[in-house]
Amino acid sequence: MVSRSYSNLLELASGEAPSPSFTRMSRRIPRIMTVAGIMSDIDDDGSESVSSEPSSSSPQKDRIIIVANQLPIKVSRKTDSSKGWTFSWDENSLLLQLKDGLGDDEMDFIYVGCLKEDIHPNDQDEVSQILLETFKCVPTFLPPDLFSRYYHGFCKQHLWPLFHYMLPLSPDLGGRFDRSLWQAYVSVNKIFADRIMEVINPEDDFVWVHDYHLMVLPTFLRKRFNRVKLGFFLHSPFPSSEIYKTLPIRQELLRALLNSDLIGFHTFDYARHFLSCCSRMLGLSYESKRGYIGLEYYGRTVSIKILPVGIDLGQLQSVLSLPETEAKVNELINQFSAQGKTMLLGVDDMDIFKGISLKLLAMEQLLLQHPEKKGKVVLVQIANPARGKGKDVKEVQNEAYATVKRINETFGKPGYVPVILIDQPLKFYERIAYYVVAECCLVTAVRDGMNLIPYEYIISRQGNDNLDKVLGLEPSAHKRSMLVVSEFIGCSPSLSGAIRVNPWNIDVVAEAMDSALVMAKPEKQLRHEKHYKYVSTHDVAYWARSFLHDLERTCKDHARRRCWGIGFGLSFRVVALDPNFRKLAMEHIVSAYKRTTTRAILLDYDGTLMPQNSIDKKPSSKTLDILNILCRDKNNIVFLVSTRRRDTLDGWFSSCEKLGIAAEHGYFLRMKRDDEWQTCVPAVECNWKQIAEPVMQLYTETTDGSVIEYKETAMVWCYEDADPDFGSCQAKELLNHLESVLANEPVTVKTGPNCVEVKPQGVSKGLVAKRLLCSMQEKEMSPDFVLCIGDDRSDEDMFEVIKSSITGPFIAPQAEVFACTVGRKPSKAKYYLDDTGEIVRLMQGLASVADRMVPI
């Protein structure tokens, strides 16, 4: 265990003096935990937080910190009498392959993760130094008990089964949620954050976190460095919302992931499930802009990346060229092809989700239904050791052994073994040799994140000139391969030439195996060529470059945004806004109110003076009193601008004699209670309602929880109480439908928060603001104080008019102008307040000042 804190481990290892930025940071680096235990406090001390002001240092090359549960390092004890360890790169590690694919010329790589062996605390300093100097790796040392609860406990007992659609319906199925294991998971993620802090230059470095073992790490990093350039890639499936929502800490994980800048998934299904969870549990919606999917989260745009990982093409081709590979291929040809046997191949981990037993049953069914294949077809099943532990692994092993024994006893004969189960670890070249010889590869997992076995098989079947000679093929011979793949694995969508099967349907899998064997050679050739073209152009380097390109694009505006953190614990998130966007201070606006003489005040109602989720929408007596006090001053023009019907507003605000009201986005307006209602635009016929109403009615009938709101000049389809995903989908369809049928009508169709609205053309709240300012100018009352408050997209029109009028004739020179939105979000307003409660307190403060200023 590293017991001392470094300001920059890389600089220390190279003997260079630390840069000033790291010297400043060194005082804030926490010590790494050296004894077993749980970190109970998931909140970091504020003193550890590093300023998010831009750093003056800039490295010559971009630097990326790759963070994963395990380092791409092989560890073994020295064989001689001397004590110590030997280290080497793990050539099969995806993390190393992505580095080799990108190359060291363009970017420096640092790895942070655990080792596969326990290192005694006395040796940890020395091991850290060796790994840093030789491999640029920063090991994360965890006490064995803590690691067991984190990895074998929470990761493998809770997250891994649930993400593979296994609900903990009983203690034997995944295990019930154990909060102590969750605490261990959080503690380990915090330790990882501590290690990253020792090497990161937060303003320049990119951080790429991998997989479900470190899902809360983004929160710890974002809390310390608000502008950290952070990507996360999930290598496992992400379950549907119905499965995911059973997780007791579901919101904590979602919010932690949303502290990343870019979140990557292998398939659209996984990304869709994640977005659905964000919608249902956090109320967040996503948008697709120019092909990029993004979530707006407190002013930050969290991008979603959908791209399956690839294989290391160079490494695989080099292994295909090894003499050992050729020798093994020759051995397998003599064992199978030379004996008139066709090999079917399966390569899987020995766990409950790989469907090994189902595959064996399909082989049994094949031999039953096609007895002519007995003695001619052999299934070789390579079973890699399971990565987890537990009763379920033992059950899978026992079932597999029993099934293999039964099949071989039933169908076997001298010189013929139908199923060969290889449960000993194979060297990589040996596995490749099996790929080369196999006529068909079977990947029938019941649930898997990606699974690169089919990709490796395709490249191996393409082979090379030397292997062609071993196989007895002509140099110009066309290559062939066949794949039978499960519908439930991540690589399935990218392999359109494979025979896709439901692994639970034994008969269908057996027929797919038969089809793969009897298919015509030209068809096999075409399928192989299609697959080879995709796999060879979408390798691991392509995947890594694409992800880092999108991460750089997502983070390009970090430096110019103002960032600050809010929330405690794992509810922490960063608000990122334009530098000129700030909170409206009470003392600021009160001071401006006091020193001005002519004031224009425009207020939205729903979501501004009244909370959106309030059941009773009528204004409170406090609200009415505030408005009346402000209206009492003859120098004030107070206007309520709402989307509601005029008769509703008339009834609610009947006690406000001098309050101006604009209804239905400003189509109707009046300056005082006793004035006649006017229209902002020429009166229009509403014959279009006869066209729109049946369409809206159809969607209301088919969307449970939706209603139609009828207005005099508009119609609104609201789906606030409907299923969020279904409601959003129906809203998009309804929008297109209405735009089509109303194309020749003088109306506009727009979407709003949980609604689709049809209203007359040219009507907007901005028109109300413009008319009010014009009216005040005509009366020679150009305001020197303007306050405009709203909460949604329709209010942005008012903000835009106010902003454009500052330099025009409608507002007095040097006027105090306050355009204010509700909530910290992108807006044309210059100010914000957090919620309706703050709005009401602000208005109450102004009313208190106004009450003292008005003569009795």
N, C-alpha and C positions, 0 to 999 in steps of 0.2 A: 504494500500500500504506500502510495506517495504521501509522505507526511509533511512535506513542505510545499508552499504555494509559489509558483513561478509567475512572473509577469508575462513572459512569453517563452514557452518551453522550446520553441524552435530556435529562437535567438540564443537562448542559454546553451542549447546543444551545439550550435555552430560557433560559440565563443564570441558572438557579436554583442555589443552593448544594446540593451533594450531601447527602443524608441521612446520619446517623451510620452506618447500617448499610452504606451504600455506601462511606463513607470507610474503614471497617474493611476492606472487601473490596478496596479499590483496591491495597493492598500485595501482594495475592496474584494479581493478574491478570497472566498471562504476556504477553510481547510477541508480536505476530503475525510469522510468518516473512516476511521480505522478500526472500529469495533462493531460487532453485530448489534443491530437495533433498528428501530423505526424512527424516522424523522417525523415527529408528530406535527410540526408546524410547516405547512406547505406554503405559507407566506414568507417571502424573502424579506430580510431587513432592508428598509429603504436605503440604508447607507451603502448597500451593495449595488444599487441601481446605477448604471453608467449613463451619463448624459447622452442624450440623443442628438446633440449638436454635431454638425459635420466634423469629421476628423481631418486634421491637416496632413496626415500621412497617407500615401497612396502607393501600393506595391507596384513593381514593374509588371508583374503578371497577375491576372486574376487568380484568386486562391479560393478553393472550395474545400469545406470541411464535410467529409462523408461520415455520417453517424449511423451506426447499426448495432444490434445486440452483440454481434461477434465481429472481431477484426478479421480481415482476410489473411490470417497468419496461422501457420502450423507450428505447434510447440511440442518439443520432445526433450526429455532429459538427456544430458550428455552420457554417452556410453562408457567413457573412460572413467578412471578413478576420481577425476576432479568433479567437484560439485558444480551445478549450474544447468543452464538450459540452452538448447539450440533453436533458432527460429528460421523460418523460411516462408516465402509467399505461398498462399493456398491458390493454386492456379485455377481451381474450380469455383472460386468465389466470384459471385456476380459483381461485387464491389471492386475487385481487382480488374475484372474484365472491362468494366465501364471506364476505368482509368486508362487501360491499354487502348481502348477504342478511341478515346479522346486525345490521348498523347500528352506527354509532359511538356511539350514545347509551348502550348498555348495556356496551360493552367497548372498551378501547383496544387497537389492533393495532400490533405491531412486526413487520417482516419482516426475515429474515436469509437471504441467499443471494448467488449470483454474478450478475454482469452479463453480458449477451450480447456485450459488446465488451471488448477488452483496454484497460485504462487504464494509462498510463505511471506508474511509481512516483512520479514527481515530481508527478503530478496527483491521486494517490489520497487524500491528506489533504483536499484541497479537494472532491473528488467525495463523499467520505464525509460531510463537513459539509453539503453541499447536499442529499444524499439524506435525511439524518437530519432536517434542519430542515423540508424541504418534504414528504417522503413518509413519514417515520418508517421508513425502510429502512436497514438496516445491511449494506453490501456486504461480501462476502468475496472478497478479492483473492487469486488463485492465480497463481503463475508459469505461463506458457503450457505449458512442458514437463510440469510436475506435473499441470496440468489435463488435458492430453492423455492422460497415462497413467491418470489417475483416471477420466475420463469416456469417452473413445473407447477406452481400454484395458480397464480392469476392468469398468466399468458396461456398456458396449456390446459388449465382446468376450466377457465371461464371464457376468455376471449376467443381462443381458437375454436372450441366446439360451437359457440354461439355464432361466430362469423361463418361457420360451415353449416348453419341451419339446425343445430342440435340444441333443443331446449332442455334446460335442467328440470324435467318433469319429475324426476326422482333423484335421490342422492347418487344413484349409480349412473345416471345419464348426465355427465358433465359436472355434477356437483352443485349444490346450492351456493348462492352468493355468500362469500366470506369476506367481511369488511377488513379483517386483518391482512388478508392477501392483497386487497386493494390498496391498503396503506403501504404495504411493501412495494407494490408496483409504483406508486407515487414517489416513494423514497428513492427508488432506483433511478427513476426519471430525473429526479432532482440532482442525484449524484452525477449523472451524465451531463446535466447542465453545468455543474461545477467544473467538470473536466473541460468542457468546451470553452468555458470562460478563460481558462488558462492559456488558450492559444488563439482566441478569436480577435480579429480587428473588426469590430462590429460595423463600421461604416463601409468597409471594403469587401469583406469576405462573404461568400455565399455558403449557406449551410443546407445540406441535403440529408434529411432524416428518413430512414427506411423502416417500414413495416410496423405492425401492430404492437410490437414490444415497447415502443417509445411514443405512444399516442398523446401523452400529456406533456412531453418535452417541449413542444412549441410554446406552451404557456409560460414555462420557466424562462425560456430564452427571450420571448417577447417582453416579459416583465422587466428584464434587465437591460435589454437593448430594444427600444421601441421601433427602431428602423432596421432591425436585423433582416437580412435577405434570406428568407427561409422557405425551403420547399420540403414537401412530405410526399412520399410515395408508399401506397399501401399494396403489398404484394399478395395479400389474401383477398378472398371475396369480401364484399360489404353486403350484409344481408338486407332483406326488405325491411321496411319500417315496422311491419307486424312482428318480425323476429327481434329486431334491434331494440324496440321500445320495451322489451321485457328486462333489459339491463338496468339495474338500479342506479347506475352512475351514467346513464345515457346522455344527459345534458352536459355533464362535465367533459366527457370525451368529445362531443361535438364542438363545444366551445374551445376546447384545447386545439383541435384540428383547425378551426377557423382562425387561430392565431398564426397559421402559416400564410404565406403569400400565394403559394401554388400547391394544390393537392392533386396527386396523380392516381389514376386507376387503370387497370388493365383493359376493362371493357366498359361499354356504355351502360350496361345493366348495373354494374357496381356503382358507377357515378350517379346513375338515376336513383338508386336506392339511397345513396348519401344525400342527394338533393331533396328527396322526398322526406327524409328524416329531419333535415334542416327546416323544411316548410312546416311539417306537422308539429314539431317539438319546440322550434324557436321562432316560428312565424316568418321565416326568411324566404324570399322568392329569388329566383335566378333569371338572368337574361343572357341571351346569346347575341354578341356584337361582333360582326365581321368574322364569324366562325369561332370566336372564343367564348366559352361559357364562364360567367362571373357571378359571384354573390356579393352584394353590397352589405358590409358588416361594419357598422359604426364609422362610415366614411372611408373604410378601406375596401378595395376590391379584391376578393379572394378568387383566384382563377382556378378552374377545374381542367385538368389535363386527362385526356383519354388516349392511351397509347400502350399496347402490349409490349412487354420487354422482348428482346431478341436474344440470340445466342452469340457467343464469341466465335465468329466465322474463322478467323485466323488460327485460333487455338485448335479448333476441331479439324481443320484441314491439315495442320501440322501433325496431329495425332494420326490422321489417316495415312500419312506418309511414313510413319515409323515402321521399321522392319518387324518389330514385335507385333504390330497390328496385322501386317501381311501374313505373318506366321500363324497367328490366331485364326485369321480368316480361312487360311488353307486347312487348318485343323477342323474347323467347323464344317467346311465343305465336305471333307472326308467323313465327318460324323453324320451329316444329314443329306446333302444333295447327292453325294456319291452313292448313298444307300437308298436313293429313290424317295427320300422324305422331304416334305416342305415344312419350313419352320414358320410358325406364328410366334411373335415375341411380345411379351409384356414386361415393362420395367416400372416398378412402383415401390413406394415406401410401404412398410408393413404397418399401416394404420387403418382405422375404421372407415376413412373417407375415400380410400383408393379403390374400393370395389374389387379386391382380388378374388374373394370368394364368389362374387357374382360372375366374374370372368371365367372362373373354373367351372361353374355350373353351366355357363354357355358352351364351353368346350365339351362338356359331357353331353349336352343336348345336341350339339353338332354331330357327335359320333353316333348318337342314338338315331337321329333323323337321316343321317347319310352314312350308312354302314360301309359304303364303298371307300370312305376316307380312312377307315381303320387300317393302321399300318402305314399310312402315307402322310398323315398330318401330325405334327408334334407342336405342342405349345410349350415354349420355354418361358417360364415366369421368373424374372429376376426380382427378388424381394429385398430391397434395401432395409437396413435397420430403422426402426421407428425413431422419430425424434423426441417423442414424449414417453411417459411412463404410465403404468397403471393397469388396472384390470382389463380395460377394453383392448389393450394391445395384446395381452395374453390370449384373450378370447379370439381375436382375429388370427393369431398365429395357430392356435389349436384347430380352429375351423378350417384354415387353409391346409394344414398338414393332413387332417382327416379327409378332406375332399380329394386331395391329390392321391392319397392312398386308395380311396374307393374307386376313383377313375382308373388308376393304373391296374388295380386288381380286376376290374370289370372288363376293360378293353385291351389291356396289355397282353403281350405274348413274347416268346423268346425273340430277342432282337428288336423289340418295339416297346418303347415306354411313351405313352400318349402325352404325359405332362412331366416336364422336368422343372422342379422347383429349386432355384439357386438362392439359398438364404445366407450365403457367405459374401462378405464385401468383395466386389470385383474392382480391379484396376480400371482406370478410365479407358485405356486402349482395348481392354477385353470387352467392355460394354460396347464400344464402337464396332468391334468386330462382329458382335451379334447383330447390330443394326445392319451392317453391310450384307449379311447373309439372309436375314429375315425377309420373307416374301410379303409379310404384312405386320404392321405394328398395331397393337391393341391398347388403347388408353381409355379405360372405362370407369374412371373415378366417379363417385356419386356427387362429389363436390370438390372443386380444386380451384385455387386462385388463378394460376396461369398454366403451369406444366409445360416445360420445354422439351419433353421427351420426343413429341412428334417432329419438332424442328430439327433436333439432332439426328433423328432417323432419316429425314429427307436429305440433309446434307451428306450423311454417310452413304446413302444409296446413290447419290451423284458420284461419289468416289473420286478416283483419279486414274491415270494411265496404268500405274503399277497394279492397282487393285483389279482393273479390268483384265489384266493378263492372268492374275490369280483366279479370277472368276471365269476365265475363258471367253471373254467378250471381245468383239472386234473394236478397234479404236473409235470407229464412227458409230458404234451401236448406241441406240437410244436407251436412256435409263428409265426404270420403272419403279414405282413404289405404291403401296396401298396403306391407307390409314382407316382404322375404325375408331372413332373418338366419341366420347360422351358429350352430350349436349350441355353438361353442367361444368365444363372446365373452361378456363379463360381463353385458351388458344383456339377453341372451337370456331368462333366467328371468323377468324382469319384463315381457316382451312376449308374453303368452300368446296374443294374437290374430295374431301374425306367423306366416308360414310358415317353420318352422325346417328347416334343411337341413344335410346333411354336405357341406361345400364340396368335398371330394375326389371326391364322386360327381357327375360332370359331368351325367349324364342326369337325376338327381334335381333338380339346380339348374335345368336347362333346363325341366323340367316345372313346377317351382315358379314360374318366370318366366311360363310360359304360363298357369298357374292364376291368377296375380295379374292378368293382363291380361283374362281371360275371366270372372272371378268376377262374380256379380250385384252390382249397385250397393247394394241393401239390406245384403248381407253385408259389403261394404267399409265401409259406413257404421257398422255395429255394431262392427266391429273397430277402426275409427278412434276411436269414442266411448269404447270401453274403454281404449284406449291413452292418449287425451288426458286422461281422468280421472286416470290414474295419474301421467303425466308432469307434469301441471300442479299436482298436490298434493305431489309428491316432487321438488321443485326443489333447487338447490344450498343454499339457505337452510335448508330442512328437514333436509338431510343434515348441514350444519354445526352446527345447533342440537342435533340428536340426538346427534352425536358429543361435543360439548362438555358436554351434559347428563350423558352417561354418564361422561365424564372427571371431572367434578365429583363425581359419586356415588362413583366408584372411589377418589378421593383424599380423601374427607371424613374418614377416620380417621388421616390422616398425622400430625397434630399430637400425637396421644396415644400413638403407637407409638414404642418405642425402636428406633433404627436404627443399624447399624454395618456396615461393608463387610468382605468377606472375599475372598480370591482375588487373583491377580495378572494383569496385562494384560487381555486380553479375556475371561478367566475370572472377572473381578470381578463380584460380585453383592452385594446388600444384604440383610441379615437384619433383618426387622422383627417385633418381638414386643411383647407386653404389658409395660408398665413394671415390673410385679412379677415377671416371669419372668426368671431369671438363672442363670448357670452355677454349679454346685455346686462350691465351692472345697474342696480337700482339707483345708486347715488349719481351715476352719470346721467340717466334720463331724468331724474327728479331735478337735478341742477339745470339741465337744458329747459325743462318745462317752466321753471321759475323765471328764467331770464328771457323767455320769448313771449310774444303778444298774440300771435294769430296761429291757431293750431288745427291741423287736419289729422284725425284719428280714424283709421280704417281697420276693422276687426272681423276676422272670420269667426264662425260660431262653432260648428262641430269639429272637435279635435283641437280647438283653440280655447274658447271659453267653456266648452263642455267636453269632457273626455269621450273619446270614440266608443269605448266599451260600456258607457253608462246606459242603463236600461231606461231610466226616466230622463228624457232629453229636454224637459222644460227648464228654463233658467231659474236659478235659485233667487231668493229675495236679496241675497248679498250681491249677486250679479246685477240685478235691476237697480239696486241702490247706487252701485258704482257708476253705472251708465247715466243715471239721472244726475248725479253730482257733476260728472264731467260735462254733461249737456247744459247744465245750469249756467256755465260761463258762456256769455255771448260771443267770446272770442274763439270758442271751440266749435268745430264741426265734427261730430261723431257719427260714423257710418258703420252699420253692421252689414257685411257682405256675405251672403249665404247661398247655398245651393237649394235650400228648402223652398216650399211653396209660400206665396205671399199671405194666404189666409192663415197658415200656421204661424208665421212670424208675427202677423198682425195680432193674433190672439195672445201669443206669449209676451209681446212687448207693448201691450196696450197701455201700460202705466208709464211708458217713456214718451212723453209728449214731444220732445225736441230731438229724438233719435232718428237719424236717417237710416233707411233700410233698403237694401238691394236684395231681391229674391231671384231664385232660379238663375244663378250665375250673373245676375245683373240685368236680366231681360226686363224685369219690372223694378222700378225704384221710386222712392218718394223721399223728400227732404225732411218732412216732419210728419207726425202722426195724422194731422188733419188735412194734409195735402192729398191731392189726387195721385193715384199711381200713374207713372209714365213708363214709356218703353225706351230702352237705349238704342234699339234698332227699329226700323219700320216693321209694323205688325205683319206677321206672316200667317198663312193658312196652315193648319195642322192636319191636313189630309194624309200626310205621311204616316200618321199614327195607325191608320187602318191597315197599312202595309206592315209596320213594325210590330204591332201588338200580337198578331198570330204567331210571328216568328219567336218573339220573347216568350209567349205562352207555351210554345212547344218545348223550349229549353227549360222553362220552369217545371213543367210536368215531368221532364226526364232528369232533373237535377234536384234531388231531395235537399231541402234546406234553402232553396233559392226563392226569391219573391220579386214581383214587379212593383216598382214605386212610380205612381202616376203623378205627373205634374201638369200644369196648364200648358206649358210649351215644350216639355221634355218628358222622356221616359227613361227609367233606370232599372236595369236588371241587376239585383244584388245577390251575391252568393256568400255572404259573410258566415252564415251558419251551415254551409255545405261542406263536404269533404274538400280540403284545400287543393289537393291534386286534381280531383275530378272537376271541382269548380273552376280552377284555373284553365284546365283543358277545354271545358265547355265555353268559358268566356272567350278564348281565342277563336273557337269555332263560330260562336255567335257574332263576334266582331266581324269576321270575314263574311258571314251570311248577311248581316245587316248592311255592310258596306256594298255588297253586291245588289241587294234588292232596293237600296235607297240611293243608288248612284246618281239618279236624276232628280233627287229631291234637295231642297235648300237646307240641308241639315249636315251636321258632322257627327261621326260616331267615334267615341273615345273610351279608353279604359281608365279606370281609377282604382283606388284601394278596394278590392273585392267587389267591383261593379263594372258594368258596361253601360254607357249613357249615350242617348241620342238627344241632341239639342239643336236649336236653330244656328245656322252659320253666322259667324261674326260676333256671337255673344261670348263674352268672357269677363272675368272679374277685373281684368286690366282696363276694359272699357269703362267700368264704373269709376276706377281711380282717375282715369283721364278726364272723365266728365266732371267729377267732383272738383279737380284742380282747375279746370276751365271755368267752372261756375264761380269758384272763389276768386279767380283773377278778374272775371267780369264785374264782380262786386268790389273790386279793388281791395281784396283780402288775401293777397298772395301769402301763403303760410310761411312762417319762419321756423315752424316745428311740424314735422310729419312723422307719424307713427303708424306703421302698417304691420299687422301680425297675422300669420296664417300657418297652416300645417301641411297642406298637401300640394299636389302638382297644379291644381287649379289656381292656387294662390300665387304661384310663381309669375303669373301674368301681371298681377298687381305689383310685385317686386320689380319686375322689368320696367313697368311704366314709371314707377317712383325713381328708379335708378337713372332712366333716360331723361327724366324731368329735372334732375339736379342742375344741369347746365342750361336748361331752357328758361322760358319766361314765366312758367307756371309757379315756380317756387322762388321765394325771395333769396337774394344772394346771401351766402354764408349761413343758410338755413341749417337747422339741426334735423337730420334725417335718420330715422331708425326703421329699417326694414328687418323684421325679425321672424324667423321660422321656429317651429316647435320641434325640438330634438336636434341632436348634432348629426347633420347629414349634408350632403352636397346640395347647395341652394344658391339662388341668385340674391338671397338676402345676405346682409353683412353681419347680422347678429343672430343669436339663437338663445332660447331658453329651453330647459330640459323637458318640461311637461306642462300640462294645463294648470297644475297647482301653482307653478311659478308665474304663469301668465296672470292668474287671478291675483296673486300677491302683488305683482307689479302694478296692475290696474288699481288695486286697492291703495297702493302707495301714492299713485298719481291722484286718485280721488281725494285722498287725505290732504294733499297739497292744494288741490283745486278748491276744496271746501274752505280752506283757510284764506285763499286768495280772493274768493268771490265776495264782494261787498254785501252786507246784510241789508 
